[in-house]
Amino acid sequence: MRFVPVHDGVRLRVLEAGLREGRPIVLLHGWGASVYSYRAAIPPLAAAGFRVIAADLPGHGLSDKPPELEQYTREAMIAAANALLDALDVRDAVVVGVSMGGAIAAGLAIEHHPRVGRVALIDPVGFAPVRFVSVAQMVAPLALRDYASFIVAKPLVGWFVHLAYWDQSRVTDDDVEQYWATAAQPGFGAAVGACLHCFSWEPFAKEQLAGVRCPVLLVLGTHDHLIVGSEARARHIPHLTVVSMNGGHAVNEERPEETNAALLAFARE
């Protein structure tokens, strides 16, 4: 583990595994999560000979949690991912993004980042409306973000984890504990509250997606109740492969073997 400075002096916690000379696979998690969401992906990807790089996004996990609201816009998060790729000097990377991380990965593809060779999107934000966002914003108004660290309780974290799964039996007590461990970090509540309000949860324009030049893999959980209908807009991407599997919004955690197989096949092309 190490901390990598990106833009505006913000440091991101980065975990690396696998061969240093292997093709880089960069893993970006979703809102409120951390590198823990890729716990089932890192070992098999590393064992397959790839250089696996998993990062906590700004405001999340063990990464810095800047107080400025502008750090949590979609553009700022994409800029942070851009800066991370540059700082690590990766080439021809496969960038994988789940949920909010999917919107960030898609943003890299839209911007034609020269270090990005392929992009894999798992139940991504940015392709269909995200249900319950407006409700969450009303329940947790931006004016209360400075007090959010006192509001984020373990039962609430557990509720969010269960919401992302279709098969509830796959959520373990340890999973909730691990998500709670990062949620209990100082500044986490304020940071994810700012992100909830400042990040753009709206779909990308069709014209933006039509301009993507790199190959894109779209992995969808057939029982994702948070984001429904992503495939229709994603079809505007010229070089798109779609894989659907039986799972919810966190399908990579719920169906790790199938998801890892799809990622490996895509990364090896």
Contacts in CASP RR format, 6 or more apart in sequence:
PFRMAT RR
TARGET T0000
AUTHOR 0000-0000-0000
METHOD contacts of the structure
MODEL  1
MRFVPVHDGVRLRVLEAGLREGRPIVLLHGWGASVYSYRAAIPPLAAAGF
RVIAADLPGHGLSDKPPELEQYTREAMIAAANALLDALDVRDAVVVGVSM
GGAIAAGLAIEHHPRVGRVALIDPVGFAPVRFVSVAQMVAPLALRDYASF
IVAKPLVGWFVHLAYWDQSRVTDDDVEQYWATAAQPGFGAAVGACLHCFS
WEPFAKEQLAGVRCPVLLVLGTHDHLIVGSEARARHIPHLTVVSMNGGHA
VNEERPEETNAALLAFARE
1 13 0 8 1.000
1 14 0 8 1.000
1 15 0 8 1.000
2 13 0 8 1.000
2 14 0 8 1.000
2 16 0 8 1.000
3 11 0 8 1.000
3 12 0 8 1.000
3 13 0 8 1.000
3 14 0 8 1.000
3 63 0 8 1.000
4 11 0 8 1.000
4 12 0 8 1.000
4 14 0 8 1.000
4 55 0 8 1.000
4 84 0 8 1.000
4 87 0 8 1.000
4 88 0 8 1.000
5 11 0 8 1.000
5 87 0 8 1.000
6 12 0 8 1.000
6 58 0 8 1.000
6 80 0 8 1.000
6 83 0 8 1.000
6 84 0 8 1.000
6 87 0 8 1.000
7 76 0 8 1.000
7 79 0 8 1.000
7 80 0 8 1.000
7 82 0 8 1.000
7 83 0 8 1.000
8 66 0 8 1.000
8 71 0 8 1.000
9 64 0 8 1.000
10 58 0 8 1.000
10 63 0 8 1.000
10 64 0 8 1.000
10 66 0 8 1.000
10 71 0 8 1.000
10 80 0 8 1.000
11 63 0 8 1.000
11 64 0 8 1.000
12 55 0 8 1.000
12 56 0 8 1.000
12 57 0 8 1.000
12 58 0 8 1.000
12 63 0 8 1.000
12 64 0 8 1.000
12 80 0 8 1.000
12 84 0 8 1.000
13 35 0 8 1.000
13 55 0 8 1.000
13 56 0 8 1.000
13 61 0 8 1.000
13 62 0 8 1.000
13 63 0 8 1.000
14 53 0 8 1.000
14 54 0 8 1.000
14 55 0 8 1.000
14 56 0 8 1.000
14 84 0 8 1.000
14 88 0 8 1.000
15 35 0 8 1.000
15 42 0 8 1.000
15 52 0 8 1.000
15 53 0 8 1.000
15 54 0 8 1.000
15 55 0 8 1.000
16 51 0 8 1.000
16 52 0 8 1.000
16 53 0 8 1.000
16 54 0 8 1.000
17 42 0 8 1.000
17 43 0 8 1.000
17 45 0 8 1.000
17 46 0 8 1.000
17 52 0 8 1.000
18 45 0 8 1.000
18 46 0 8 1.000
18 47 0 8 1.000
18 49 0 8 1.000
18 50 0 8 1.000
18 51 0 8 1.000
18 52 0 8 1.000
19 46 0 8 1.000
19 49 0 8 1.000
19 50 0 8 1.000
19 51 0 8 1.000
20 51 0 8 1.000
21 51 0 8 1.000
22 49 0 8 1.000
22 50 0 8 1.000
22 51 0 8 1.000
23 49 0 8 1.000
23 50 0 8 1.000
23 51 0 8 1.000
23 92 0 8 1.000
23 93 0 8 1.000
23 94 0 8 1.000
23 267 0 8 1.000
24 50 0 8 1.000
24 51 0 8 1.000
24 52 0 8 1.000
24 53 0 8 1.000
24 88 0 8 1.000
24 90 0 8 1.000
24 91 0 8 1.000
24 92 0 8 1.000
24 93 0 8 1.000
24 94 0 8 1.000
25 45 0 8 1.000
25 50 0 8 1.000
25 51 0 8 1.000
25 52 0 8 1.000
25 53 0 8 1.000
25 93 0 8 1.000
25 94 0 8 1.000
25 95 0 8 1.000
25 96 0 8 1.000
25 263 0 8 1.000
25 267 0 8 1.000
26 53 0 8 1.000
26 54 0 8 1.000
26 55 0 8 1.000
26 81 0 8 1.000
26 84 0 8 1.000
26 85 0 8 1.000
26 90 0 8 1.000
26 93 0 8 1.000
26 94 0 8 1.000
26 95 0 8 1.000
26 96 0 8 1.000
27 35 0 8 1.000
27 38 0 8 1.000
27 41 0 8 1.000
27 42 0 8 1.000
27 52 0 8 1.000
27 53 0 8 1.000
27 54 0 8 1.000
27 55 0 8 1.000
27 96 0 8 1.000
27 97 0 8 1.000
28 55 0 8 1.000
28 57 0 8 1.000
28 81 0 8 1.000
28 95 0 8 1.000
28 96 0 8 1.000
28 97 0 8 1.000
28 98 0 8 1.000
28 101 0 8 1.000
28 102 0 8 1.000
28 104 0 8 1.000
28 105 0 8 1.000
29 35 0 8 1.000
29 36 0 8 1.000
29 37 0 8 1.000
29 38 0 8 1.000
29 54 0 8 1.000
29 56 0 8 1.000
29 57 0 8 1.000
29 60 0 8 1.000
29 97 0 8 1.000
29 98 0 8 1.000
29 99 0 8 1.000
29 100 0 8 1.000
29 101 0 8 1.000
30 37 0 8 1.000
30 57 0 8 1.000
30 60 0 8 1.000
30 97 0 8 1.000
30 98 0 8 1.000
30 99 0 8 1.000
30 100 0 8 1.000
30 101 0 8 1.000
30 102 0 8 1.000
31 99 0 8 1.000
31 100 0 8 1.000
31 125 0 8 1.000
31 192 0 8 1.000
31 195 0 8 1.000
31 196 0 8 1.000
31 199 0 8 1.000
32 60 0 8 1.000
32 160 0 8 1.000
32 183 0 8 1.000
32 192 0 8 1.000
32 195 0 8 1.000
33 60 0 8 1.000
33 98 0 8 1.000
33 99 0 8 1.000
33 179 0 8 1.000
33 182 0 8 1.000
34 56 0 8 1.000
34 60 0 8 1.000
34 61 0 8 1.000
34 62 0 8 1.000
34 179 0 8 1.000
34 182 0 8 1.000
35 54 0 8 1.000
35 55 0 8 1.000
35 56 0 8 1.000
35 61 0 8 1.000
36 178 0 8 1.000
36 179 0 8 1.000
36 182 0 8 1.000
37 98 0 8 1.000
37 250 0 8 1.000
37 252 0 8 1.000
37 253 0 8 1.000
38 54 0 8 1.000
38 252 0 8 1.000
39 253 0 8 1.000
40 252 0 8 1.000
40 253 0 8 1.000
40 256 0 8 1.000
40 260 0 8 1.000
41 52 0 8 1.000
41 96 0 8 1.000
41 252 0 8 1.000
41 256 0 8 1.000
41 259 0 8 1.000
41 260 0 8 1.000
41 263 0 8 1.000
42 52 0 8 1.000
42 54 0 8 1.000
44 260 0 8 1.000
44 264 0 8 1.000
45 52 0 8 1.000
45 260 0 8 1.000
45 263 0 8 1.000
45 264 0 8 1.000
45 267 0 8 1.000
46 52 0 8 1.000
48 264 0 8 1.000
50 94 0 8 1.000
50 267 0 8 1.000
51 90 0 8 1.000
53 88 0 8 1.000
53 90 0 8 1.000
55 63 0 8 1.000
55 84 0 8 1.000
56 62 0 8 1.000
56 63 0 8 1.000
56 182 0 8 1.000
57 63 0 8 1.000
57 77 0 8 1.000
57 80 0 8 1.000
57 81 0 8 1.000
57 100 0 8 1.000
57 101 0 8 1.000
57 104 0 8 1.000
58 64 0 8 1.000
58 65 0 8 1.000
58 66 0 8 1.000
58 71 0 8 1.000
58 72 0 8 1.000
58 76 0 8 1.000
58 77 0 8 1.000
58 80 0 8 1.000
58 191 0 8 1.000
59 65 0 8 1.000
59 66 0 8 1.000
59 71 0 8 1.000
59 72 0 8 1.000
59 187 0 8 1.000
59 188 0 8 1.000
59 191 0 8 1.000
59 192 0 8 1.000
59 195 0 8 1.000
60 182 0 8 1.000
60 188 0 8 1.000
60 191 0 8 1.000
60 192 0 8 1.000
61 182 0 8 1.000
61 185 0 8 1.000
61 188 0 8 1.000
62 182 0 8 1.000
62 185 0 8 1.000
65 185 0 8 1.000
65 186 0 8 1.000
65 187 0 8 1.000
65 188 0 8 1.000
65 190 0 8 1.000
65 191 0 8 1.000
66 191 0 8 1.000
67 190 0 8 1.000
69 142 0 8 1.000
69 194 0 8 1.000
69 197 0 8 1.000
69 198 0 8 1.000
70 76 0 8 1.000
70 198 0 8 1.000
71 80 0 8 1.000
71 194 0 8 1.000
72 191 0 8 1.000
72 194 0 8 1.000
72 195 0 8 1.000
72 197 0 8 1.000
72 198 0 8 1.000
72 199 0 8 1.000
73 198 0 8 1.000
73 199 0 8 1.000
73 200 0 8 1.000
74 103 0 8 1.000
74 104 0 8 1.000
74 107 0 8 1.000
74 199 0 8 1.000
74 200 0 8 1.000
77 100 0 8 1.000
77 101 0 8 1.000
77 104 0 8 1.000
77 199 0 8 1.000
78 104 0 8 1.000
78 107 0 8 1.000
78 108 0 8 1.000
78 111 0 8 1.000
81 95 0 8 1.000
81 104 0 8 1.000
81 105 0 8 1.000
81 108 0 8 1.000
82 108 0 8 1.000
82 111 0 8 1.000
82 113 0 8 1.000
85 93 0 8 1.000
85 95 0 8 1.000
85 108 0 8 1.000
85 113 0 8 1.000
85 115 0 8 1.000
85 116 0 8 1.000
86 115 0 8 1.000
90 115 0 8 1.000
91 115 0 8 1.000
92 115 0 8 1.000
92 117 0 8 1.000
93 115 0 8 1.000
93 116 0 8 1.000
93 117 0 8 1.000
93 118 0 8 1.000
94 117 0 8 1.000
94 118 0 8 1.000
94 119 0 8 1.000
94 120 0 8 1.000
94 263 0 8 1.000
94 266 0 8 1.000
94 267 0 8 1.000
95 105 0 8 1.000
95 108 0 8 1.000
95 109 0 8 1.000
95 116 0 8 1.000
95 117 0 8 1.000
95 118 0 8 1.000
95 119 0 8 1.000
95 120 0 8 1.000
96 105 0 8 1.000
96 119 0 8 1.000
96 120 0 8 1.000
96 121 0 8 1.000
96 122 0 8 1.000
96 263 0 8 1.000
97 104 0 8 1.000
97 105 0 8 1.000
97 119 0 8 1.000
97 120 0 8 1.000
97 121 0 8 1.000
97 122 0 8 1.000
97 124 0 8 1.000
98 122 0 8 1.000
98 123 0 8 1.000
98 124 0 8 1.000
98 250 0 8 1.000
98 252 0 8 1.000
99 122 0 8 1.000
99 123 0 8 1.000
99 124 0 8 1.000
99 125 0 8 1.000
99 226 0 8 1.000
99 227 0 8 1.000
99 249 0 8 1.000
99 250 0 8 1.000
100 125 0 8 1.000
100 195 0 8 1.000
100 199 0 8 1.000
101 124 0 8 1.000
101 125 0 8 1.000
102 121 0 8 1.000
102 122 0 8 1.000
102 124 0 8 1.000
102 125 0 8 1.000
102 126 0 8 1.000
103 124 0 8 1.000
103 125 0 8 1.000
103 126 0 8 1.000
103 199 0 8 1.000
103 200 0 8 1.000
103 204 0 8 1.000
105 119 0 8 1.000
105 120 0 8 1.000
105 121 0 8 1.000
105 124 0 8 1.000
106 119 0 8 1.000
106 121 0 8 1.000
106 124 0 8 1.000
106 126 0 8 1.000
106 127 0 8 1.000
106 204 0 8 1.000
106 209 0 8 1.000
106 212 0 8 1.000
106 216 0 8 1.000
107 204 0 8 1.000
108 116 0 8 1.000
108 119 0 8 1.000
109 116 0 8 1.000
109 119 0 8 1.000
109 212 0 8 1.000
109 213 0 8 1.000
109 214 0 8 1.000
109 216 0 8 1.000
110 204 0 8 1.000
110 208 0 8 1.000
110 209 0 8 1.000
110 211 0 8 1.000
110 212 0 8 1.000
112 213 0 8 1.000
112 214 0 8 1.000
116 214 0 8 1.000
117 214 0 8 1.000
117 215 0 8 1.000
118 214 0 8 1.000
118 215 0 8 1.000
118 216 0 8 1.000
118 217 0 8 1.000
118 266 0 8 1.000
118 267 0 8 1.000
118 269 0 8 1.000
119 212 0 8 1.000
119 214 0 8 1.000
119 215 0 8 1.000
119 216 0 8 1.000
119 217 0 8 1.000
120 216 0 8 1.000
120 217 0 8 1.000
120 218 0 8 1.000
120 219 0 8 1.000
120 262 0 8 1.000
120 263 0 8 1.000
120 266 0 8 1.000
120 267 0 8 1.000
121 127 0 8 1.000
121 216 0 8 1.000
121 217 0 8 1.000
121 218 0 8 1.000
121 219 0 8 1.000
121 234 0 8 1.000
122 219 0 8 1.000
122 251 0 8 1.000
122 252 0 8 1.000
122 259 0 8 1.000
123 219 0 8 1.000
123 220 0 8 1.000
123 221 0 8 1.000
123 224 0 8 1.000
123 226 0 8 1.000
123 227 0 8 1.000
123 230 0 8 1.000
123 248 0 8 1.000
123 249 0 8 1.000
123 250 0 8 1.000
123 251 0 8 1.000
124 218 0 8 1.000
124 227 0 8 1.000
124 230 0 8 1.000
125 201 0 8 1.000
125 227 0 8 1.000
126 201 0 8 1.000
126 202 0 8 1.000
126 203 0 8 1.000
126 204 0 8 1.000
126 230 0 8 1.000
126 233 0 8 1.000
127 203 0 8 1.000
127 204 0 8 1.000
127 227 0 8 1.000
127 229 0 8 1.000
127 230 0 8 1.000
127 231 0 8 1.000
127 233 0 8 1.000
127 234 0 8 1.000
128 203 0 8 1.000
128 227 0 8 1.000
128 228 0 8 1.000
128 229 0 8 1.000
128 230 0 8 1.000
128 232 0 8 1.000
128 233 0 8 1.000
129 201 0 8 1.000
129 202 0 8 1.000
129 203 0 8 1.000
129 227 0 8 1.000
130 201 0 8 1.000
130 226 0 8 1.000
130 227 0 8 1.000
131 225 0 8 1.000
131 226 0 8 1.000
131 227 0 8 1.000
131 228 0 8 1.000
132 226 0 8 1.000
133 196 0 8 1.000
133 201 0 8 1.000
136 196 0 8 1.000
137 196 0 8 1.000
137 197 0 8 1.000
140 148 0 8 1.000
140 151 0 8 1.000
140 193 0 8 1.000
140 196 0 8 1.000
142 193 0 8 1.000
142 194 0 8 1.000
142 197 0 8 1.000
144 151 0 8 1.000
145 189 0 8 1.000
145 190 0 8 1.000
145 193 0 8 1.000
145 194 0 8 1.000
145 197 0 8 1.000
146 190 0 8 1.000
148 187 0 8 1.000
148 189 0 8 1.000
148 190 0 8 1.000
148 192 0 8 1.000
148 193 0 8 1.000
149 186 0 8 1.000
149 187 0 8 1.000
149 188 0 8 1.000
149 189 0 8 1.000
149 190 0 8 1.000
151 189 0 8 1.000
152 183 0 8 1.000
152 184 0 8 1.000
152 188 0 8 1.000
152 189 0 8 1.000
154 176 0 8 1.000
154 180 0 8 1.000
154 183 0 8 1.000
157 176 0 8 1.000
157 179 0 8 1.000
157 180 0 8 1.000
157 183 0 8 1.000
158 171 0 8 1.000
158 176 0 8 1.000
158 179 0 8 1.000
158 180 0 8 1.000
160 179 0 8 1.000
161 171 0 8 1.000
161 175 0 8 1.000
161 176 0 8 1.000
161 179 0 8 1.000
161 250 0 8 1.000
162 168 0 8 1.000
162 171 0 8 1.000
163 226 0 8 1.000
163 249 0 8 1.000
164 226 0 8 1.000
164 248 0 8 1.000
164 249 0 8 1.000
164 250 0 8 1.000
164 253 0 8 1.000
165 171 0 8 1.000
165 247 0 8 1.000
165 248 0 8 1.000
165 249 0 8 1.000
165 250 0 8 1.000
165 253 0 8 1.000
165 254 0 8 1.000
166 221 0 8 1.000
166 223 0 8 1.000
166 224 0 8 1.000
166 225 0 8 1.000
166 246 0 8 1.000
166 247 0 8 1.000
166 248 0 8 1.000
166 254 0 8 1.000
167 247 0 8 1.000
167 248 0 8 1.000
167 254 0 8 1.000
170 253 0 8 1.000
170 254 0 8 1.000
175 253 0 8 1.000
182 188 0 8 1.000
183 189 0 8 1.000
203 233 0 8 1.000
204 233 0 8 1.000
206 233 0 8 1.000
206 236 0 8 1.000
209 233 0 8 1.000
209 234 0 8 1.000
209 236 0 8 1.000
209 237 0 8 1.000
210 236 0 8 1.000
210 237 0 8 1.000
210 238 0 8 1.000
211 237 0 8 1.000
211 238 0 8 1.000
212 237 0 8 1.000
212 238 0 8 1.000
212 239 0 8 1.000
213 238 0 8 1.000
213 239 0 8 1.000
214 239 0 8 1.000
215 239 0 8 1.000
215 240 0 8 1.000
215 241 0 8 1.000
215 266 0 8 1.000
215 269 0 8 1.000
216 234 0 8 1.000
216 237 0 8 1.000
216 239 0 8 1.000
216 240 0 8 1.000
216 241 0 8 1.000
217 240 0 8 1.000
217 241 0 8 1.000
217 242 0 8 1.000
217 243 0 8 1.000
217 262 0 8 1.000
217 263 0 8 1.000
217 266 0 8 1.000
218 230 0 8 1.000
218 231 0 8 1.000
218 234 0 8 1.000
218 240 0 8 1.000
218 241 0 8 1.000
218 242 0 8 1.000
218 243 0 8 1.000
219 243 0 8 1.000
219 244 0 8 1.000
219 245 0 8 1.000
219 251 0 8 1.000
219 252 0 8 1.000
219 259 0 8 1.000
219 262 0 8 1.000
219 263 0 8 1.000
220 230 0 8 1.000
220 231 0 8 1.000
220 242 0 8 1.000
220 243 0 8 1.000
220 244 0 8 1.000
220 245 0 8 1.000
220 251 0 8 1.000
221 244 0 8 1.000
221 245 0 8 1.000
221 246 0 8 1.000
221 247 0 8 1.000
221 248 0 8 1.000
221 249 0 8 1.000
221 251 0 8 1.000
221 255 0 8 1.000
222 244 0 8 1.000
222 245 0 8 1.000
222 246 0 8 1.000
222 247 0 8 1.000
222 248 0 8 1.000
223 246 0 8 1.000
223 247 0 8 1.000
223 248 0 8 1.000
224 247 0 8 1.000
224 248 0 8 1.000
224 249 0 8 1.000
224 251 0 8 1.000
225 248 0 8 1.000
225 249 0 8 1.000
226 249 0 8 1.000
227 249 0 8 1.000
231 242 0 8 1.000
234 240 0 8 1.000
234 242 0 8 1.000
241 266 0 8 1.000
243 262 0 8 1.000
245 251 0 8 1.000
245 255 0 8 1.000
245 258 0 8 1.000
245 259 0 8 1.000
245 262 0 8 1.000
246 255 0 8 1.000
247 254 0 8 1.000
247 255 0 8 1.000
248 254 0 8 1.000
251 259 0 8 1.000
252 259 0 8 1.000
END
